[in-house]
Amino acid sequence: MQTGNVLAVILGGGRGTRLHPLTLSRSKPAVPLGGKYRLVDIPISNCINSNIKKMFILTQFNTASLHMHINRSFSFDIFSNGYVDILAAEQTMTSDSWYQGTADAVRKNLQHFVDPSIDYVIILSGDQLYRMDYSEILNFHIQNKADITVSVLPVEKEKTHAFGILKVNKDAHITDFIEKPKDPDKLAEYKVNDFSIFPNNDQIDPDKKYLASMGIYVFNRAVLNPVLANDMVDFGKHIIPASIKNYNVFAYPFCDYWEDIGTIGSFYEANLNLTKEKPDFDFFDPESPIYTHPRFLPPTKYTNCTIVHSSICEGCHLAGSKIEHSVIGIRTTIREYSEVKDCIIMGQDYYQNDIKSIPLGIGKGCKIERTIIDKNASVGDGTIITSKKGYPNEDHENYYIRDGIVIIPKHAVIKPGTII
């Protein structure tokens, strides 16, 4: 289909408390992914690969890092009619409040969506990992003469508390919707036995008996104004359930890999999954590449290293170290006799000219396991960091524990010989 009449709106998210401390100084969409990307690169790249070239990104909290990344990474030439524009929360003559939720964020920016060529608005999250050709959901939306389309996927009962759960009829028309159900008796009413709206429905995991909203919505532009002409603040909790009564709301079946990067645990697992021989999400897909900030870095230099099932980004210097099942970000330095296992090392924003007593990167003789080390951290010689599943959440001066994972925050300095 032609996509010149489609506008993408990417939500920048709230405070990101569940991803703390990775969101201490950045918003969720700006959190690094896979060693060289940011989470926001995923929906923007999906749009570009779907030939959607008109995008707004709505931002509010800790926006500097996200704004800088977008400005450096995404620009279209003057002949393309495309743009990736940032709309930060702002005070106006009609409102002086922050965004109160996903729907409120879109409502407060409707005055910017007045392009007469726009017929459809696709609303996306900035903190999910998946690959989707949005032209397919748009075709589905048009063919069904839908007013609103919600992308859905099957989930297990244990995960339903984190999603909007819905019922559909045999034509994929949504008949009921409940946001993050807690009552088991109420949840039982939403159990699905017929997944015929999905292609290859015989291959769906039998443990996945519920349909969950992915937080991806397509609206007819003409419908967006009336459904937001109220004080409802959230799409999943308010707008979609209310719209079912008055509009044609359909469920678009999606059955590929999708992960909501909402917690430290999900972030950790999604990153380490990238190190598998056949990862669930593959950055090597030539038909649908993921775009990011273009850098001009030297190739990574290895000196007498042992590397097993790991992803190593460009510009690193690895000397005499052992790396196993880890993601090593750009410009990372790992020095002699150090061992890194089951770790995410986010790397460095710059090379260090003035070497301090504890230089950037990982020092000599360190042993680090099950740890996330944020950007520009310095880990002194002989440091030992280990963690296990089940460790309680704790906050310390130079490190945190979340979901049984140690996190060394951005710019942290860990003294030589530290044991965590």
C-alpha positions as CSV (number, residue, x, y, z in Angstrom):
1,M,0.0,0.0,0.0
2,Q,1.0,3.6,-0.3
3,T,2.3,4.9,3.1
4,G,2.6,8.6,2.3
5,N,-0.7,9.1,4.1
6,V,0.5,7.5,7.3
7,L,1.9,9.3,10.4
8,A,3.8,7.4,13.1
9,V,3.6,8.6,16.6
10,I,6.3,7.1,18.9
11,L,5.7,7.4,22.6
12,G,8.7,8.3,24.7
13,G,7.5,6.7,27.9
14,G,7.3,7.9,31.5
15,R,9.8,7.9,34.3
16,G,10.9,4.3,33.5
17,T,11.1,3.4,37.2
18,R,11.2,-0.4,36.5
19,L,14.3,0.1,34.4
20,H,16.0,2.1,37.1
21,P,19.0,2.7,37.4
22,L,19.5,2.5,33.6
23,T,17.0,5.4,33.5
24,L,18.8,7.6,36.0
25,S,19.9,10.1,33.4
26,R,18.0,8.9,30.3
27,S,14.5,8.0,29.1
28,K,13.5,4.4,28.4
29,P,13.8,4.8,24.6
30,A,17.3,6.1,25.0
31,V,18.5,3.0,26.9
32,P,21.3,1.3,24.9
33,L,20.5,-2.0,23.2
34,G,22.7,-4.7,21.7
35,G,26.0,-2.8,22.3
36,K,25.5,0.0,19.7
37,Y,21.8,0.7,19.3
38,R,19.1,2.5,21.4
39,L,15.6,1.1,22.1
40,V,14.0,3.9,20.0
41,D,15.9,2.7,16.9
42,I,13.6,-0.3,16.7
43,P,10.2,1.5,16.0
44,I,12.0,4.2,13.9
45,S,13.7,1.5,11.8
46,N,10.5,-0.5,11.5
47,C,8.8,2.7,10.1
48,I,11.6,3.3,7.6
49,N,11.6,-0.3,6.4
50,S,7.8,0.0,6.1
51,N,8.3,3.2,4.0
52,I,6.7,5.3,6.6
53,K,8.7,8.5,6.6
54,K,6.6,10.9,8.7
55,M,7.3,10.4,12.4
56,F,6.8,12.3,15.7
57,I,8.4,11.2,18.9
58,L,6.7,12.4,22.1
59,T,9.1,12.9,24.9
60,Q,8.9,14.1,28.5
61,F,11.4,12.7,31.1
62,N,15.2,12.8,30.9
63,T,15.1,13.8,27.3
64,A,18.5,15.2,26.5
65,S,20.2,11.9,25.6
66,L,17.2,10.8,23.5
67,H,17.0,14.1,21.7
68,M,20.7,14.1,20.9
69,H,20.6,10.5,19.6
70,I,17.6,11.2,17.3
71,N,19.1,14.4,16.0
72,R,22.4,12.7,15.2
73,S,20.9,9.5,13.8
74,F,17.8,10.3,11.7
75,S,17.4,12.9,9.0
76,F,15.8,12.7,5.5
77,D,16.8,14.8,2.5
78,I,14.7,17.7,1.4
79,F,13.2,15.7,-1.5
80,S,11.8,12.9,0.6
81,N,9.0,14.7,2.4
82,G,10.0,12.7,5.4
83,Y,10.9,13.7,9.0
84,V,11.6,12.5,12.5
85,D,10.4,15.3,14.7
86,I,10.6,15.5,18.5
87,L,7.6,16.9,20.4
88,A,8.6,17.5,24.0
89,A,6.0,18.1,26.7
90,E,5.2,21.8,26.7
91,Q,3.0,24.3,28.5
92,T,0.3,25.8,26.3
93,M,-2.6,28.3,26.7
94,T,-4.9,25.3,27.3
95,S,-2.7,23.1,29.4
96,D,0.3,23.5,31.8
97,S,0.5,19.8,32.9
98,W,2.8,16.9,32.1
99,Y,1.6,14.0,30.0
100,Q,-0.7,12.0,32.3
101,G,-0.6,8.9,30.1
102,T,-0.3,7.6,26.6
103,A,-3.6,9.0,25.3
104,D,-3.1,12.3,27.1
105,A,0.3,12.6,25.4
106,V,-1.3,12.2,21.9
107,R,-4.2,14.5,22.8
108,K,-1.9,17.3,23.8
109,N,-0.2,17.1,20.4
110,L,-3.2,16.8,18.1
111,Q,-2.6,20.3,16.9
112,H,0.6,19.1,15.3
113,F,-1.1,16.3,13.4
114,V,-3.0,18.6,11.0
115,D,-1.3,17.5,7.7
116,P,-4.3,17.1,5.4
117,S,-2.5,14.2,3.6
118,I,-2.6,12.1,6.7
119,D,-5.4,9.4,6.7
120,Y,-4.0,7.0,9.3
121,V,-2.0,7.4,12.5
122,I,0.0,4.5,13.9
123,I,0.9,4.8,17.6
124,L,4.0,3.0,18.7
125,S,6.0,2.4,21.9
126,G,9.6,3.5,22.2
127,D,10.7,0.6,24.4
128,Q,9.9,-2.7,22.6
129,L,12.0,-5.1,20.7
130,Y,10.4,-6.6,17.6
131,R,10.4,-6.4,13.8
132,M,7.2,-5.6,12.0
133,D,6.2,-4.5,8.5
134,Y,3.6,-1.8,9.4
135,S,2.2,-1.9,5.9
136,E,0.7,-5.3,6.8
137,I,-1.2,-4.0,9.8
138,L,-2.3,-1.0,7.8
139,N,-3.6,-3.3,5.0
140,F,-5.4,-5.3,7.6
141,H,-6.9,-2.2,9.0
142,I,-8.2,-0.9,5.6
143,Q,-9.5,-4.3,4.4
144,N,-11.6,-4.7,7.6
145,K,-12.8,-1.1,7.3
146,A,-11.7,-0.6,10.9
147,D,-11.7,2.6,12.8
148,I,-9.1,1.3,15.3
149,T,-6.8,-1.7,15.0
150,V,-4.8,-3.1,18.0
151,S,-1.9,-5.4,17.4
152,V,-2.2,-8.5,19.6
153,L,-0.2,-11.7,20.4
154,P,-0.8,-14.8,22.5
155,V,0.6,-14.9,26.0
156,E,0.7,-17.2,29.0
157,K,-1.5,-16.8,32.0
158,E,1.5,-15.7,34.1
159,K,2.1,-12.7,31.9
160,T,-1.5,-11.4,31.7
161,H,-1.1,-9.0,34.7
162,A,1.2,-6.8,32.6
163,F,-1.0,-6.4,29.5
164,G,-4.3,-5.4,28.2
165,I,-6.2,-8.6,27.6
166,L,-9.0,-8.9,25.1
167,K,-11.7,-11.0,23.5
168,V,-12.3,-11.3,19.7
169,N,-14.9,-12.9,17.5
170,K,-14.1,-15.1,14.5
171,D,-13.7,-12.0,12.3
172,A,-11.0,-10.5,14.6
173,H,-13.4,-7.9,15.8
174,I,-12.6,-7.0,19.5
175,T,-15.6,-7.5,21.7
176,D,-14.1,-6.9,25.1
177,F,-10.9,-5.5,26.6
178,I,-9.6,-5.4,30.2
179,E,-6.3,-3.7,31.2
180,K,-3.9,-5.6,33.4
181,P,-6.4,-8.0,35.1
182,K,-5.7,-9.0,38.6
183,D,-8.9,-11.0,39.5
184,P,-8.4,-14.7,38.4
185,D,-12.1,-15.2,38.0
186,K,-12.4,-12.2,35.7
187,L,-9.3,-13.3,33.8
188,A,-10.8,-16.8,33.2
189,E,-13.5,-15.1,31.1
190,Y,-10.9,-14.0,28.6
191,K,-9.3,-17.4,28.0
192,V,-9.1,-18.2,24.3
193,N,-9.7,-21.6,22.7
194,D,-10.0,-20.6,19.1
195,F,-6.9,-18.9,17.6
196,S,-8.2,-19.1,14.0
197,I,-7.5,-15.4,13.4
198,F,-3.8,-16.3,13.4
199,P,-2.1,-17.8,10.4
200,N,-0.4,-21.1,11.3
201,N,-2.5,-21.1,14.5
202,D,-1.7,-24.8,15.0
203,Q,1.9,-23.7,15.9
204,I,0.9,-21.4,18.8
205,D,2.3,-22.5,22.1
206,P,-0.5,-24.4,23.9
207,D,0.4,-22.6,27.1
208,K,-0.5,-19.3,25.5
209,K,-4.2,-19.0,26.1
210,Y,-4.8,-15.3,26.2
211,L,-4.6,-12.4,23.7
212,A,-2.6,-9.4,24.8
213,S,-2.4,-5.9,23.4
214,M,1.1,-5.0,22.2
215,G,0.5,-1.3,22.6
216,I,0.6,-0.8,18.9
217,Y,-2.5,1.0,17.5
218,V,-3.7,2.2,14.1
219,F,-6.4,4.9,14.1
220,N,-8.2,6.5,11.2
221,R,-7.1,10.1,11.5
222,A,-10.8,11.2,11.4
223,V,-11.5,9.0,14.5
224,L,-8.6,10.2,16.6
225,N,-10.0,13.5,17.5
226,P,-13.4,12.3,18.7
227,V,-12.0,9.4,20.7
228,L,-9.7,11.8,22.5
229,A,-12.3,14.5,23.1
230,N,-12.5,13.6,26.8
231,D,-10.3,13.5,29.9
232,M,-9.3,9.8,29.5
233,V,-5.5,9.5,29.9
234,D,-4.5,6.0,28.7
235,F,-5.1,4.1,25.5
236,G,-5.1,0.6,27.1
237,K,-6.9,1.4,30.3
238,H,-9.5,3.9,28.9
239,I,-9.6,4.7,25.2
240,I,-9.7,1.2,23.7
241,P,-12.3,-0.3,26.1
242,A,-14.5,2.8,25.6
243,S,-14.1,2.7,21.8
244,I,-15.3,-0.9,21.5
245,K,-18.9,0.3,22.1
246,N,-19.0,2.9,19.4
247,Y,-16.3,2.1,16.8
248,N,-15.1,-0.8,14.7
249,V,-12.1,-2.0,16.7
250,F,-10.1,-5.0,15.3
251,A,-7.3,-7.2,16.5
252,Y,-4.3,-7.6,14.2
253,P,-2.7,-11.0,14.9
254,F,1.1,-10.9,15.4
255,C,2.9,-14.1,16.1
256,D,6.6,-13.3,15.8
257,Y,9.1,-12.3,18.5
258,W,8.2,-9.3,20.6
259,E,9.5,-8.2,23.9
260,D,8.5,-5.3,26.1
261,I,11.7,-4.0,27.6
262,G,9.9,-2.9,30.8
263,T,12.2,-4.4,33.6
264,I,15.9,-5.0,34.2
265,G,15.2,-8.7,33.9
266,S,13.6,-8.4,30.5
267,F,16.3,-6.0,29.3
268,Y,19.0,-8.4,30.5
269,E,17.5,-11.5,28.9
270,A,16.7,-9.8,25.6
271,N,20.2,-8.5,25.2
272,L,21.9,-11.8,26.0
273,N,19.5,-13.6,23.7
274,L,21.3,-11.7,20.9
275,T,24.4,-13.8,21.5
276,K,22.7,-17.1,20.5
277,E,23.6,-18.7,17.2
278,K,20.0,-18.1,16.1
279,P,18.7,-15.3,18.3
280,D,15.0,-14.6,18.6
281,F,15.6,-11.1,17.2
282,D,18.3,-11.0,14.5
283,F,20.1,-7.8,13.7
284,F,21.6,-9.5,10.7
285,D,18.4,-9.4,8.6
286,P,19.4,-7.7,5.4
287,E,15.8,-7.1,4.3
288,S,14.9,-5.2,7.4
289,P,18.0,-3.5,8.9
290,I,18.0,-1.6,12.2
291,Y,19.4,1.9,11.8
292,T,21.2,4.0,14.4
293,H,23.8,6.7,14.8
294,P,26.5,6.3,12.2
295,R,29.9,6.2,13.8
296,F,33.4,6.1,12.3
297,L,35.1,3.8,14.7
298,P,38.2,1.5,14.1
299,P,37.7,-2.2,14.0
300,T,37.9,-4.0,17.4
301,K,41.3,-5.1,18.4
302,Y,41.8,-8.5,20.0
303,T,45.0,-9.5,21.7
304,N,45.3,-13.1,23.0
305,C,41.6,-13.3,23.9
306,T,39.1,-16.2,24.3
307,I,35.6,-15.3,23.2
308,V,32.6,-17.6,23.3
309,H,29.0,-16.9,22.2
310,S,29.4,-13.2,22.5
311,S,28.6,-10.0,20.5
312,I,31.5,-7.6,20.2
313,C,30.8,-4.1,18.8
314,E,33.3,-1.9,16.9
315,G,36.0,0.2,18.4
316,C,36.9,-2.1,21.3
317,H,40.3,-3.0,22.7
318,L,40.3,-6.4,24.3
319,A,43.6,-7.6,25.7
320,G,44.3,-11.0,27.2
321,S,40.7,-11.5,28.4
322,K,38.1,-14.2,28.4
323,I,34.6,-13.2,27.3
324,E,31.7,-15.6,27.4
325,H,28.0,-15.2,26.7
326,S,28.2,-11.4,26.8
327,V,27.3,-8.2,24.8
328,I,30.3,-5.8,24.6
329,G,29.4,-2.3,23.5
330,I,31.3,0.2,21.4
331,R,34.7,1.4,22.5
332,T,34.9,-1.0,25.4
333,T,38.3,-1.7,27.0
334,I,38.9,-5.0,28.8
335,R,42.4,-5.5,30.1
336,E,44.7,-8.5,30.8
337,Y,43.6,-11.6,32.7
338,S,40.0,-10.4,33.2
339,E,37.0,-12.7,32.8
340,V,33.5,-11.5,31.7
341,K,30.6,-13.9,31.7
342,D,26.8,-13.4,31.2
343,C,27.3,-9.6,31.1
344,I,26.2,-6.6,29.2
345,I,29.0,-4.0,28.9
346,M,27.5,-0.9,27.3
347,G,30.9,0.6,26.4
348,Q,32.1,4.2,26.2
349,D,30.9,7.4,24.5
350,Y,34.5,8.5,23.9
351,Y,38.1,7.4,24.1
352,Q,40.0,8.6,27.1
353,N,43.0,10.9,26.5
354,D,43.8,11.8,30.0
355,I,44.2,8.5,31.8
356,K,43.1,8.7,35.4
357,S,44.1,6.4,38.2
358,I,41.2,4.2,37.4
359,P,40.7,4.4,33.6
360,L,37.5,3.8,31.7
361,G,36.6,0.1,31.0
362,I,37.5,-3.0,32.9
363,G,40.9,-3.3,34.6
364,K,43.3,-6.2,34.9
365,G,42.5,-9.4,36.7
366,C,38.8,-8.8,37.1
367,K,36.1,-11.5,37.3
368,I,32.7,-10.2,36.4
369,E,29.5,-12.3,36.1
370,R,25.8,-11.6,35.6
371,T,26.3,-7.9,35.5
372,I,25.2,-4.8,33.5
373,I,27.9,-2.2,33.3
374,D,26.5,1.1,32.0
375,K,28.4,3.6,29.8
376,N,31.7,5.2,30.8
377,A,32.1,3.2,34.0
378,S,35.6,2.5,35.4
379,V,36.2,-0.9,37.0
380,G,39.5,-1.1,38.9
381,D,42.0,-3.9,38.8
382,G,41.1,-7.1,40.6
383,T,37.4,-6.3,41.0
384,I,35.1,-9.3,41.5
385,I,31.4,-9.0,40.8
386,T,29.0,-11.9,40.9
387,S,25.2,-12.3,41.4
388,K,22.6,-14.9,41.3
389,K,18.9,-15.2,40.6
390,G,16.8,-14.4,43.6
391,Y,19.1,-11.8,45.2
392,P,16.9,-9.1,46.7
393,N,16.8,-5.6,45.2
394,E,19.3,-3.3,46.9
395,D,20.7,0.2,46.3
396,H,24.4,1.0,47.1
397,E,26.6,3.9,46.5
398,N,28.2,2.6,43.3
399,Y,26.0,-0.3,42.3
400,Y,22.5,-1.6,42.4
401,I,20.9,-5.1,42.4
402,R,17.7,-5.6,40.4
403,D,16.1,-8.9,39.5
404,G,19.2,-10.7,40.8
405,I,21.5,-8.7,38.5
406,V,24.2,-6.3,39.5
407,I,24.1,-3.0,37.7
408,I,27.0,-0.6,37.7
409,P,25.6,2.8,36.7
410,K,26.8,5.3,34.1
411,H,30.1,7.1,35.0
412,A,30.5,4.9,38.2
413,V,34.0,4.3,39.5
414,I,34.6,0.9,41.2
415,K,37.8,0.9,43.2
416,P,40.5,-1.8,42.7
417,G,40.0,-4.9,44.6
418,T,36.2,-4.3,45.2
419,I,34.1,-7.5,45.8
420,I,30.4,-7.3,45.1
